[in-house]
Amino acid sequence: QSTQWISNASMLTDDLYNPTLTMIYLPHLDYCLQKYGPDLTKISSELLEIDQVLENLVEFYQRKEAKIILLSEYGIAPVNIPVHLNRVLRKAGLLEVRVERGLELLDAGASKAFVVSDHQIAHVYINDPSVTEQVKEILKSVSGIELILDHDAQAEHHINHQRAGDLVLIARENCWFTYYFWLDDTKAPDYARMVDIHKKPGYDPVEMFMTSKLRAGYKLLRKKAGFRYVMDVIPLDATLIKGSHGRVDIPEKYYPVLITDENNPQIIIQPTEVYDVIWRHLFS
């Protein structure tokens, strides 16, 4: 429904204001591909749904004689191994937690090092420079990590942003990084079982799952009845996730796509070249 709403809103906006450039984000496949991976037997209905939405959008803009670009935000590849980096640092005595109401919270300020994870990329922030080499050696022993990039190596990959981690990690094939830092699920923070993106020290795709529809329904009934409630219906099982992105060295069949009417002899382009494609469509 959110995808259809975005599509409808985009067409309405175009009719009202006739913008020069419209960028429309349709999130429909993002969710199912992360939940099930690129398994056509499980995402066929979503593919048909987005195909219908796109058909209506493309025909609408063709009638407006607009130049149309279809662009993937990223390509999602299959995964089946979650890697819990913060737990690794905690077991090594480098990550600290504080306890509130019997539950653990990551204490970034008190930690010598901690990780902010995002799909198959993770940023390691090191508060105590004296443990940098120790952190590197520990991470080298983690089988789910393919690359460990310090600031010099980040520059070679053109990702040496001033806010990047002291180390940037790239996952191995079939692996992805969680934010999990607790060692006992009974002590996991309350936000771990909720959709609460601003409290979690990293992306949590498991938010797309529920422990049970019955439990969620009970929580909604409490809400409608005016009782206090906590929507703690998110599981803590990271193995549920079957699709992720962030790695560069992936098979071409999982690459993002760029579709235009422009005659471009290049079969593969760099992500930064998308800017030039858009610019040419605007001013050619």
C-alpha positions, -999 to 999 in steps of 0.1 A, spaced: 0 0 0 28 24 7 43 19 -28 9 25 -44 4 56 -22 38 70 -33 29 63 -69 -4 81 -66 11 110 -48 38 114 -74 13 116 -103 -8 141 -83 22 162 -76 32 162 -113 -3 173 -123 -3 201 -97 32 215 -101 48 201 -133 83 197 -117 114 196 -139 128 166 -120 109 140 -100 126 113 -81 102 85 -69 113 59 -44 92 27 -45 103 5 -16 82 -25 -25 109 -51 -33 132 -39 -6 113 -57 22 106 -90 6 141 -93 -9 157 -88 26 132 -113 41 135 -140 16 164 -132 -7 162 -133 -45 140 -164 -44 114 -160 -71 92 -187 -56 87 -165 -25 86 -130 -40 66 -136 -72 35 -118 -59 55 -88 -50 71 -87 -84 37 -87 -101 25 -59 -78 55 -36 -84 53 -44 -122 17 -31 -122 26 0 -103 55 7 -126 34 2 -157 9 28 -145 37 53 -136 57 48 -169 25 52 -190 16 84 -170 50 100 -176 51 89 -212 19 108 -218 36 138 -203 65 132 -227 89 130 -198 123 112 -200 121 82 -178 149 65 -158 144 32 -139 171 28 -113 178 3 -85 189 18 -52 211 -13 -48 211 -50 -57 203 -75 -29 222 -108 -28 214 -139 -8 227 -143 28 223 -168 56 250 -160 82 245 -131 106 277 -118 122 275 -102 157 305 -79 158 296 -60 190 293 -93 208 329 -101 196 342 -68 210 322 -73 242 337 -108 249 371 -92 243 364 -66 271 364 -37 246 326 -29 246 308 -18 277 271 -19 286 251 -4 313 221 -20 330 187 -2 333 157 -20 348 175 -53 344 181 -47 307 214 -40 289 222 -9 269 253 -3 248 274 24 264 293 38 235 311 65 255 325 40 280 335 15 254 370 13 240 355 2 207 321 -4 193 304 -11 159 276 6 140 264 -20 114 245 -14 82 237 -45 61 271 -59 49 291 -28 59 301 -19 95 319 11 110 342 4 140 347 34 162 377 32 185 376 56 215 410 43 229 437 45 201 459 22 221 436 -8 214 435 -2 176 459 -30 167 442 -53 192 408 -46 176 423 -54 141 437 -87 153 404 -97 169 384 -88 138 409 -107 116 398 -139 134 361 -133 126 352 -156 97 324 -134 84 346 -104 76 362 -102 42 379 -67 44 391 -46 72 398 -10 60 417 15 80 418 52 70 444 47 43 425 17 28 393 36 30 409 63 8 418 37 -18 381 27 -20 369 63 -20 350 60 13 372 80 36 345 102 49 353 123 80 326 105 99 335 70 87 346 45 114 383 42 123 379 8 106 353 -1 79 344 -37 76 329 -55 46 312 -89 50 321 -121 33 297 -136 8 265 -149 24 272 -129 56 258 -97 70 264 -77 102 239 -73 131 240 -46 158 234 -72 186 256 -67 217 238 -86 244 249 -122 253 216 -132 269 183 -126 251 165 -121 285 187 -90 290 183 -75 255 171 -39 256 134 -32 252 140 -16 218 154 -48 204 119 -62 202 104 -31 188 106 -10 156 128 17 170 154 27 144 167 57 162 177 38 194 194 8 178 232 12 171 228 -2 136 203 -13 110 179 -41 121 162 -58 92 146 -83 116 121 -55 123 103 -68 91 93 -99 110 69 -105 139 71 -131 167 34 -138 160 4 -121 145 -17 -132 176 7 -113 199 6 -82 177 -32 -84 176 -33 -85 214 -11 -54 216 -33 -35 192 -64 -45 213 -48 -30 244 -41 2 224 -77 5 212 -90 -2 248 -68 26 261 -44 5 281 -7 10 283 11 -13 259 46 -19 244 47 -31 208 74 -57 216 67 -81 187 100 -83 169 120 -116 171 157 -117 180 165 -143 154 189 -128 129 190 -160 108 156 -150 95 172 -126 71 179 -140 36 190 -110 16 214 -81 21 236 -56 3 268 -36 6 295 -59 -8 310 -49 -41 323 -82 -53 290 -99 -61 278 -118 -92 265 -96 -119 230 -111 -116 226 -93 -83 238 -59 -96 214 -30 -94 199 -20 -128 196 12 -148 170 14 -176 166 44 -199 158 52 -235 193 67 -238 216 49 -262 246 40 -240 272 15 -253 284 8 -217 268 -23 -202 282 -16 -167 287 19 -153 300 31 -119 274 43 -94 288 78 -95 281 80 -132 243 79 -126 246 116 -119 258 122 -154 229 101 -168 204 121 -150 221 154 -160 220 144 -197 183 135 -195 176 170 -180 196 190 -205 202 170 -237 
